[in-house]
């Protein structure tokens, strides 16, 4: 599947069922595909690095916070546009998210149209990044698979 042919996916990670349910309905109403998860761990277990898209990520969750998930993705070499959402936003949280590469930080409740616009922008950014990657490295897939240690696989170790 090429980057251009792949259907973008919005990943949603929030520990509150009501938030996941309402955001899933909102996003799907625009024709976008959504996969929602109640924890960062569930997301990590199911994330497909070949799938273009973006990540809507709650800041405060039990076990692994949104910031910790953002750091873990970086440690694994996974680049996905992240839009943080929080009902308890403060300046230090948003600053930390932006320093680590988040593309937006929205406080709940947020304007639905603004969220949908940010999602569109994030997906465009991810697709553009992947297309540029393919141009620079035409002999490899946009995102190589990851081994069990979370390190990029070169294909030789497969």
N, C-alpha and C positions, 0 to 999 in steps of 0.2 A: 504494500500500500504506500503510495507516494504521499508526501506532505500535502500536496494540492488536493488529492482525492480523499484524504481522511476527513471524517466528520469531527469537528471540534467538540470537546467535552468539557463541561463545567464540573469540576470537582467541588463538593461542598462538605466542609468539616465543621460541625457544631454539635456540642453535647446536648442541646435542647431540641427535643423532637418537634415541638411546635414551630421553631425557627426553620429546621430542615424541611419540614412539610410545606410550610408557606412559601419558602424561597424556591423549593423544587417546583411547585405549581406555577409560581410567577415566571421562572426562567423557562420552563417547558412551554408556557403559553406563547413564547416568542419563537418556538420551533427549535430551540437549543436542546441538546441532550445533557442530562444531569446525572451524576452519581453522587449520592450523599452518604456520609459516614458519621457515626456518633463519636468517633475517637480518632486521634492522630494515628494510633497503632493500626486501626482498621484501614485507614487510607493508605498507609505505607505498605500494608500487605496486598492491597488491590491496585495500586497505582501502575499504570501502563506507560512507560516512558516513550513509547512509539506514538501515543495519542496526543495530538495537539490540543491545547485548551488553556484553562486557567484554574486557579484554586481560590475559592472563597473560604477564608479561614478565621474561625473564632479565636480570640486572644486567650481567654481564660477557660480552660477545660481541665478536668481532673487527669491525673497520671502524666500526660504530656501536654504542655501548653502550646498555643499557636507559635509562640516564639521558639520554643524547643523544636517543634516540627520544622520550622523554617531553617533552623540551624542544622538539623539532621538532613534535610534535603540538600543543603549546601555541602555538608560533609560527604554525601554520597555522589556529589557532582551532578545533581538533578537541578535543572533550571526550568522553572515554571513560573509564569507571572502570578503573583500572590496579591489578592485584595483582602486585607484584614477587615473583619467586622467585629464590633464590640459593643456591648451594652454598658461597659464600665471603662470607657476610653479615657485616657489621660495623656498628657504631653509626653512623659517618659516612654509610655508604651508605643505611641505612634512614632516617636523619634527612633526608638530601637528597631521597629519594623522597617522604617525607611532606610536606616543605616545598613540593614542587612539585605536591602534590595526590593522590598515590597513596592508595588506600583501605586497602591492606594490604601487608605485606612478610613473606614466609614463607621460612624457611631450609630448604633441602633437607638431609636428607629431611624431609618434613612429613607430618602425619597426613592421609590421604586424605579422611576425613569432614570435617575442618576445612576443607580446600581446597574441597571441594564446597559446603559451607555458605557460604564467602566468595564463591564464584562466584554462588550464588543471590542473596546480598545485593547484589552488584555489579550484576547484571542488573536486579534490582528497582529499584535506585537509578537506573540509566540509563533504564529505562522511565518511571519517575516524572518524571525530569528532562525527557524528551521530551514526555510528556503535558502537563506544566506549560508548556513552551515553546509547544506547539500552542494551548493555551488563551489564552496571552498574544498570540500572533501567528497567528490562524486563517487568514490569507490566504497563508501561506508554508508550505513543507515544513519538518519539524523541523530538518533540516540541509540547507542549500543546498549545491549542488555547489561545488567549489573549482576555480579556474582554474589554469593551469600554474605560476603563481608561488606557489601555496599559499594564495591569498587568497580569501575568500568571494566567490562570484559573486552579484550581485544579481538576476540574471535578465535585466537590461537588456543585459548584455555577452555574452549567450549567442548 
